[in-house]
Amino acid sequence: MVVGRRLLNRAGVVELLRTMPAIEVACEAASGGEATALARRQRPDVVVLQTESSELHPGPTIMRMRLASPKTEVIVLPELDSAELLREVIESGASGYLTVDATRAELRTAILAAARRPGMTMIASSRRSLLGLLTCGASSSMLSPRETEVLNLLAQAMSNHQIGAALQISDGTVKRHLTNIYAKLDATSRIDAVRKARDARVISRE
């Protein structure tokens, strides 16, 4: 489902999505209230929510849609990019935050990831400072408890195999957690991920 108050903007997103393999646009809505009602009836896998500059607080809309359809994931396309907005939509339960300059590939990846791997968060912003959400002072809730456990073991210089053994999960699962952690922290390596997590006080500096 695509939600947007401006018809032309919404129509453009719908047209774009309909050209993407494996994505089907089930319905459209012009407001948060309409979107919540449609989500309750149709239970879409993913909602693409466009926000305008006048909509300073989309958090309540996101939470209402998630309550109406708990398995529906929400991806936000904001008109204006800010740390405050990013923090709000992530803490409200959104699965993605992609600004207007996000690429077609990023949008498709975010939608498919949200549908196939609930709980994963994707952020795409032209402002590099926002990509490391935790360094902007946001809640560590963007990282799952398991991802935090992996980070703590990573900080002890454990290998993927050692982390898997400690948590009783496969090496492949450890790799998937690390991929998600890197994306959420905008990290480029194991050392970078640990450093950013420590700076954000997600894990201990010890």
Disulfide bonds with the S-S distance in Angstrom:
none
